Amino acid sequence: MKKKVASPPIQFTIHQNTHLIWCYLLFMTSSKKMPIEYRHKSNDPSRLPKAFDRIDEYLAYGAEHFPEKAAFFCEDQVVSYSSAQLAVNTISKALLAAGVKRGARVALLDQPGPDFFLVFLATVSIGAVWVGLNPKYSKRELTHPLRDSMPTLVFCRTQIDGRDYAQELSAILDEAHLSSQIISLPDAAGEVVNSSWSDFLERGEKIAATFLNQVRAAVASTDSCLIVYTSGTSGSPKGAMLNHQGLIYCGRTEAKYSTEADARIVLCNFPINHIACVGDVCCNTLVGGGSIVFMRDFDPKGILKEIEKRRITSLGQIPAMLQMTFPGEPPKDVDLSSLKTIIWGGNPAPLDLVRRLRKICPNLGNVYGMTETTGNVIFLRGEGYDDETLAYTVGWPPPEYEVNLFNSDGLETLDGEVGEIYVRGSFLMQSYWRQPAATAAAFTKDGWLKTGDLAKRRKDGAFIIVGRRSEMFKSGGYNIYPAEVEKALESHSAVAMAAVIGIPDPLYAEVGKAYIIASDPTLDEGAIRAYAKTVLANYKVPKSFHIVENLPMLANGKIDKYTLKTKAES
């Protein structure tokens, strides 16, 4: 008989990121539960990073023990650990002078680069909470996290690719009746709204180092330090509250199983509002004492150049990025010999891509996690795995992460049966910011986080992701929430109703398909596409639009998405 969480929940071995509708096939037969098989090889315990209370303390440790080592690279800029620590101390004092207190929110809009991470580390070092803003967001999409988090300060790169963010942010804050001060980041090309970077830093000179140390000493490891906004099926973004303890625990676990440890040189080109950027790459690399190579945006040819120039050892991307970076045989005109590990997450990698990557780097990895888990709780890492296991599974959770599968009755599933992934541990998000009902719904009474992702186990214990409980789909590594997109499309005066579904795509895994009932017969697909680009980030814009007279409806008055999806895929 099946049991209600009687024996210790199944645990496995491996690390990081999210889901996708994989294959129902492969290796799935037995309904017997096999002994747990741990597959991860850990490093020498003496190499495990020390445990600190605050994530920023790892920068201070590096500044003391390897001060001249490069902490960050960005274009032609090289920032050593000692220089970075000096900058964080200076920014921290300026934050205190600006009135930022423990628990206050500090938002920042920029592309990946040293400035964002230095401000992040300074913010969290004094007990404040950092919020990342994506420059690709429309004004409409920037409004919610600002209105919801109510930041004391908003840092921004005032102009990116000709877009004036300072004026946009100023207008949003005025409309929301927020008194947040806007601070222009260094080398800002646009107009300074409230304060320049130099003026901001100058005001911090009056803060004594002893006072800064007192403030930092009062920060607890359980204090929240990061809000990452992640939408639910309702389409309204929720702010996942992550703390120092979770970031540190996941970073130390990553270091324990890393094939490179403190020798890692890692590329970071993910948006700064994404956990993959702040947690999976930046914090994990910092905890392990490695170096981060920032790229402002995704550039396939630029990635190859950076690997050669900076001798990057670890490349983590979503599969669509890897397909565009390595579209065929390994390039012969670029030296990629420094690569020790290539990892992907967010979507499965096609089998042919896995085989291409194998020719470039022997150590391939696959990861599963989500914003709410802080880190990657199931993964594949290292040599010895066949191509099919890499392509069709996300591997095993390590003993450090409590992961299990449960059916809709709350019973632990048998091997080969589909269940929802549950995760439990002190490293998980603390709550959704100002949403107690959503927080309560996300957890069971005994502390399991319900991920909403469906999976099954092979006989050897490897997890195969088979789908998602919600309608959310994943396109190019981004979570796309139909309700959010539908709401944006329906804000057009000529749209009476919109329905969005995800359909398979060979490059992005899934893309959006929108069905529109128009209230104005002159509305055409070109017009609604153009409008969508003004109210949605580019990756959220559906790939195809169809003007229809009606939509299939259920008896309860809701749109029959199952029928839509079935017809679209037939």
Buried (B, 14 or more C-beta within 10 A) or exposed (E): EBEEBEEEBBBBBBBBBBBBBBBEEBBBEEEEBEEBEBBBEBBEEEBBBEEBBBBBBBBBBBBEEBBEBBBBBBEEEBBBBBBBBEBBBBBBBBBBBBEBEEEBBBBBBBBBBBBBBBBBBBBBBBBBBBBBBBBBBBBBBBBBBBBBBBBBBBBBBBBBEEEBBBBBBBEBBEEBEBEBBBBBBEEBEBEBBBBBBEEBBEBBEEBEEEEBEEBBEEBEBEBBBBBBBBBBBEBBBBBBBBBBBBBBBBBBBBBBBBBBBBBBBBBBBBBBBBBBBBBBBBBBBBBBBBBBBBBBEBBBEBBBEBBBBBBBBBBBBBBBBBBBBBEEEEBEEBEBEBBBBBBBBBBBBBBEBBEBBBEBBBBBBBBBBBBBBBBBBBBBBBEEBEBBBBBBBBBBBBBBBBBBBBBEEBBBBBBBBBBBBBBBBEBBBBBBBEBEEBBEEBBEEEEBBBBBBBBBBBBBBBBBBBBBBBBBBBBBBBBBBBBBBBBBBBEBEBBEBBBBBBBEBEEBBBBBBBBBBBEEEEBBEEBBBEBBEEBBBEBBBBBEBEBEEEBBEEEEEEBBBEEBBEEBEE
